[in-house]
Structures are given as structure tokens and as C-alpha cells.
């Protein structure tokens, strides 16, 4: 049996040929009392278009 190589997960916004720009934070409220801070990644895709993607959600207790 061959040894399998485990590759680390690389988020889409950090993968080549995308160009990572940075993160920004947005407040989130679902209307039921749950609050969070949504961290959004900004990047340019391989065609040079500006894109955004939610990187993670930090819930406020």
C-alpha cells in the first residue's frame, strides 16, 4: 500500500492564482438575539474581479 500524502486545507481566497487583499469585519444580528462578528476575506480572482467570502464567524455570547 502506498503512503498517502496529506495536503493541508488552503482556503479559496489564499489559493493560487487568487490574490488575497485582506479581511474586514461586519456585525451580524439574526433578529432572535444571536449576535456575531462575521470576518470577510477580500481577494481578486484569476480574472482580476474583486470577490468577498466569509472566512469565519465569531459568535458573541
N, CA, C and O atoms as a GROMACS GRO file, in nm:
protein
  244
    1UNK      N    1   0.084  -0.118   0.000
    1UNK     CA    2   0.000   0.000   0.000
    1UNK      C    3   0.089   0.125   0.000
    1UNK      O    4   0.186   0.133   0.074
    2UNK      N    5   0.053   0.220  -0.083
    2UNK     CA    6   0.131   0.344  -0.092
    2UNK      C    7   0.103   0.434   0.027
    2UNK      O    8  -0.007   0.435   0.082
    3UNK      N    9   0.204   0.509   0.065
    3UNK     CA   10   0.184   0.610   0.168
    3UNK      C   11   0.110   0.728   0.107
    3UNK      O   12   0.151   0.781   0.004
    4UNK      N   13   0.001   0.767   0.171
    4UNK     CA   14  -0.076   0.880   0.121
    4UNK      C   15  -0.020   1.010   0.177
    4UNK      O   16   0.015   1.018   0.294
    5UNK      N   17  -0.011   1.109   0.092
    5UNK     CA   18   0.036   1.240   0.134
    5UNK      C   19  -0.085   1.322   0.176
    5UNK      O   20  -0.181   1.335   0.101
    6UNK      N   21  -0.079   1.376   0.295
    6UNK     CA   22  -0.188   1.459   0.345
    6UNK      C   23  -0.156   1.604   0.312
    6UNK      O   24  -0.056   1.659   0.356
    7UNK      N   25  -0.244   1.665   0.232
    7UNK     CA   26  -0.225   1.805   0.193
    7UNK      C   27  -0.306   1.895   0.286
    7UNK      O   28  -0.422   1.863   0.315
    8UNK      N   29  -0.250   2.004   0.333
    8UNK     CA   30  -0.325   2.095   0.420
    8UNK      C   31  -0.435   2.167   0.342
    8UNK      O   32  -0.422   2.189   0.221
    9UNK      N   33  -0.543   2.203   0.413
    9UNK     CA   34  -0.651   2.278   0.351
    9UNK      C   35  -0.607   2.423   0.331
    9UNK      O   36  -0.556   2.486   0.424
   10UNK      N   37  -0.624   2.474   0.211
   10UNK     CA   38  -0.594   2.614   0.181
   10UNK      C   39  -0.724   2.680   0.137
   10UNK      O   40  -0.783   2.638   0.038
   11UNK      N   41  -0.770   2.783   0.209
   11UNK     CA   42  -0.895   2.850   0.171
   11UNK      C   43  -0.888   2.904   0.028
   11UNK      O   44  -0.781   2.937  -0.022
   12UNK      N   45  -1.002   2.911  -0.037
   12UNK     CA   46  -1.010   2.956  -0.176
   12UNK      C   47  -0.944   3.092  -0.194
   12UNK      O   48  -0.878   3.116  -0.294
   13UNK      N   49  -0.962   3.183  -0.098
   13UNK     CA   50  -0.908   3.318  -0.112
   13UNK      C   51  -0.756   3.322  -0.099
   13UNK      O   52  -0.695   3.425  -0.131
   14UNK      N   53  -0.692   3.214  -0.054
   14UNK     CA   54  -0.545   3.208  -0.047
   14UNK      C   55  -0.485   3.120  -0.156
   14UNK      O   56  -0.363   3.114  -0.169
   15UNK      N   57  -0.568   3.053  -0.234
   15UNK     CA   58  -0.518   2.962  -0.338
   15UNK      C   59  -0.468   3.038  -0.460
   15UNK      O   60  -0.518   3.146  -0.493
   16UNK      N   61  -0.369   2.981  -0.525
   16UNK     CA   62  -0.318   3.038  -0.650
   16UNK      C   63  -0.420   3.008  -0.759
   16UNK      O   64  -0.473   2.897  -0.759
   17UNK      N   65  -0.452   3.097  -0.849
   17UNK     CA   66  -0.393   3.226  -0.882
   17UNK      C   67  -0.464   3.344  -0.816
   17UNK      O   68  -0.441   3.459  -0.855
   18UNK      N   69  -0.550   3.319  -0.715
   18UNK     CA   70  -0.619   3.428  -0.647
   18UNK      C   71  -0.519   3.512  -0.567
   18UNK      O   72  -0.419   3.461  -0.518
   19UNK      N   73  -0.548   3.642  -0.555
   19UNK     CA   74  -0.460   3.735  -0.481
   19UNK      C   75  -0.535   3.786  -0.359
   19UNK      O   76  -0.632   3.861  -0.371
   20UNK      N   77  -0.490   3.744  -0.240
   20UNK     CA   78  -0.552   3.785  -0.114
   20UNK      C   79  -0.524   3.932  -0.088
   20UNK      O   80  -0.410   3.977  -0.101
   21UNK      N   81  -0.628   4.008  -0.049
   21UNK     CA   82  -0.614   4.151  -0.019
   21UNK      C   83  -0.616   4.174   0.131
   21UNK      O   84  -0.527   4.241   0.184
   22UNK      N   85  -0.716   4.120   0.200
   22UNK     CA   86  -0.724   4.140   0.344
   22UNK      C   87  -0.860   4.098   0.399
   22UNK      O   88  -0.945   4.047   0.326
   23UNK      N   89  -0.877   4.119   0.530
   23UNK     CA   90  -1.002   4.086   0.598
   23UNK      C   91  -1.072   4.215   0.641
   23UNK      O   92  -1.007   4.318   0.661
   24UNK      N   93  -1.205   4.208   0.655
   24UNK     CA   94  -1.278   4.313   0.724
   24UNK      C   95  -1.389   4.247   0.805
   24UNK      O   96  -1.432   4.135   0.775
   25UNK      N   97  -1.436   4.317   0.908
   25UNK     CA   98  -1.536   4.262   0.999
   25UNK      C   99  -1.669   4.332   0.981
   25UNK      O  100  -1.674   4.453   0.956
   26UNK      N  101  -1.778   4.254   0.994
   26UNK     CA  102  -1.913   4.308   0.986
   26UNK      C  103  -1.992   4.255   1.105
   26UNK      O  104  -1.978   4.139   1.143
   27UNK      N  105  -2.077   4.341   1.164
   27UNK     CA  106  -2.166   4.296   1.270
   27UNK      C  107  -2.279   4.215   1.210
   27UNK      O  108  -2.323   4.241   1.099
   28UNK      N  109  -2.326   4.115   1.286
   28UNK     CA  110  -2.434   4.029   1.240
   28UNK      C  111  -2.534   4.010   1.353
   28UNK      O  112  -2.494   3.984   1.467
   29UNK      N  113  -2.661   4.024   1.323
   29UNK     CA  114  -2.769   4.002   1.419
   29UNK      C  115  -2.879   3.928   1.346
   29UNK      O  116  -2.928   3.976   1.243
   30UNK      N  117  -2.920   3.811   1.397
   30UNK     CA  118  -3.020   3.731   1.325
   30UNK      C  119  -3.164   3.768   1.361
   30UNK      O  120  -3.257   3.706   1.310
   31UNK      N  121  -3.183   3.867   1.448
   31UNK     CA  122  -3.318   3.911   1.484
   31UNK      C  123  -3.378   3.832   1.599
   31UNK      O  124  -3.485   3.867   1.647
   32UNK      N  125  -3.312   3.727   1.644
   32UNK     CA  126  -3.360   3.645   1.755
   32UNK      C  127  -3.271   3.661   1.878
   32UNK      O  128  -3.282   3.583   1.973
   33UNK      N  129  -3.185   3.760   1.877
   33UNK     CA  130  -3.098   3.785   1.990
   33UNK      C  131  -2.959   3.725   1.978
   33UNK      O  132  -2.876   3.745   2.067
   34UNK      N  133  -2.931   3.654   1.871
   34UNK     CA  134  -2.798   3.598   1.850
   34UNK      C  135  -2.714   3.700   1.775
   34UNK      O  136  -2.754   3.748   1.668
   35UNK      N  137  -2.597   3.733   1.830
   35UNK     CA  138  -2.509   3.831   1.767
   35UNK      C  139  -2.375   3.768   1.735
   35UNK      O  140  -2.331   3.674   1.801
   36UNK      N  141  -2.312   3.821   1.631
   36UNK     CA  142  -2.182   3.769   1.590
   36UNK      C  143  -2.106   3.876   1.514
   36UNK      O  144  -2.162   3.978   1.474
   37UNK      N  145  -1.979   3.850   1.494
   37UNK     CA  146  -1.895   3.931   1.407
   37UNK      C  147  -1.853   3.839   1.293
   37UNK      O  148  -1.792   3.734   1.315
   38UNK      N  149  -1.886   3.879   1.172
   38UNK     CA  150  -1.852   3.800   1.054
   38UNK      C  151  -1.723   3.856   0.995
   38UNK      O  152  -1.716   3.975   0.963
   39UNK      N  153  -1.623   3.772   0.981
   39UNK     CA  154  -1.495   3.814   0.924
   39UNK      C  155  -1.496   3.773   0.777
   39UNK      O  156  -1.507   3.655   0.743
   40UNK      N  157  -1.484   3.873   0.690
   40UNK     CA  158  -1.494   3.853   0.545
   40UNK      C  159  -1.357   3.872   0.482
   40UNK      O  160  -1.286   3.968   0.511
   41UNK      N  161  -1.320   3.780   0.394
   41UNK     CA  162  -1.193   3.788   0.321
   41UNK      C  163  -1.216   3.857   0.187
   41UNK      O  164  -1.311   3.824   0.115
   42UNK      N  165  -1.131   3.953   0.154
   42UNK     CA  166  -1.135   4.021   0.024
   42UNK      C  167  -1.019   3.969  -0.060
   42UNK      O  168  -0.906   3.958  -0.013
   43UNK      N  169  -1.049   3.936  -0.187
   43UNK     CA  170  -0.944   3.886  -0.276
   43UNK      C  171  -0.981   3.914  -0.421
   43UNK      O  172  -1.096   3.946  -0.452
   44UNK      N  173  -0.883   3.902  -0.508
   44UNK     CA  174  -0.905   3.913  -0.652
   44UNK      C  175  -0.893   3.773  -0.711
   44UNK      O  176  -0.798   3.700  -0.682
   45UNK      N  177  -0.991   3.736  -0.796
   45UNK     CA  178  -0.985   3.604  -0.858
   45UNK      C  179  -0.890   3.606  -0.978
   45UNK      O  180  -0.830   3.709  -1.007
   46UNK      N  181  -0.879   3.493  -1.047
   46UNK     CA  182  -0.781   3.483  -1.156
   46UNK      C  183  -0.812   3.576  -1.272
   46UNK      O  184  -0.725   3.604  -1.354
   47UNK      N  185  -0.937   3.626  -1.280
   47UNK     CA  186  -0.974   3.720  -1.386
   47UNK      C  187  -0.959   3.865  -1.342
   47UNK      O  188  -0.986   3.956  -1.419
   48UNK      N  189  -0.916   3.886  -1.217
   48UNK     CA  190  -0.896   4.021  -1.166
   48UNK      C  191  -1.020   4.084  -1.105
   48UNK      O  192  -1.018   4.203  -1.073
   49UNK      N  193  -1.128   4.006  -1.089
   49UNK     CA  194  -1.251   4.059  -1.029
   49UNK      C  195  -1.240   4.060  -0.877
   49UNK      O  196  -1.187   3.966  -0.818
   50UNK      N  197  -1.289   4.167  -0.814
   50UNK     CA  198  -1.292   4.174  -0.668
   50UNK      C  199  -1.398   4.078  -0.615
   50UNK      O  200  -1.511   4.078  -0.664
   51UNK      N  201  -1.362   3.998  -0.516
   51UNK     CA  202  -1.453   3.899  -0.457
   51UNK      C  203  -1.447   3.910  -0.306
   51UNK      O  204  -1.349   3.958  -0.250
   52UNK      N  205  -1.554   3.864  -0.241
   52UNK     CA  206  -1.560   3.855  -0.095
   52UNK      C  207  -1.609   3.716  -0.059
   52UNK      O  208  -1.689   3.655  -0.131
   53UNK      N  209  -1.559   3.665   0.055
   53UNK     CA  210  -1.602   3.534   0.103
   53UNK      C  211  -1.595   3.536   0.255
   53UNK      O  212  -1.501   3.590   0.312
   54UNK      N  213  -1.694   3.478   0.320
   54UNK     CA  214  -1.693   3.470   0.466
   54UNK      C  215  -1.581   3.375   0.508
   54UNK      O  216  -1.579   3.259   0.469
   55UNK      N  217  -1.488   3.427   0.587
   55UNK     CA  218  -1.375   3.347   0.635
   55UNK      C  219  -1.415   3.269   0.760
   55UNK      O  220  -1.391   3.149   0.770
   56UNK      N  221  -1.476   3.338   0.856
   56UNK     CA  222  -1.527   3.272   0.976
   56UNK      C  223  -1.624   3.363   1.048
   56UNK      O  224  -1.632   3.482   1.019
   57UNK      N  225  -1.698   3.304   1.142
   57UNK     CA  226  -1.797   3.376   1.222
   57UNK      C  227  -1.756   3.365   1.368
   57UNK      O  228  -1.732   3.254   1.418
   58UNK      N  229  -1.747   3.478   1.437
   58UNK     CA  230  -1.712   3.482   1.578
   58UNK      C  231  -1.838   3.520   1.656
   58UNK      O  232  -1.880   3.635   1.654
   59UNK      N  233  -1.900   3.422   1.723
   59UNK     CA  234  -2.024   3.446   1.796
   59UNK      C  235  -1.996   3.521   1.925
   59UNK      O  236  -1.897   3.496   1.993
   60UNK      N  237  -2.086   3.614   1.958
   60UNK     CA  238  -2.076   3.694   2.080
   60UNK      C  239  -2.174   3.636   2.180
   60UNK      O  240  -2.294   3.630   2.154
   61UNK      N  241  -2.123   3.592   2.294
   61UNK     CA  242  -2.209   3.531   2.395
   61UNK      C  243  -2.263   3.632   2.492
   61UNK      O  244  -2.337   3.597   2.583
   0.00000   0.00000   0.00000
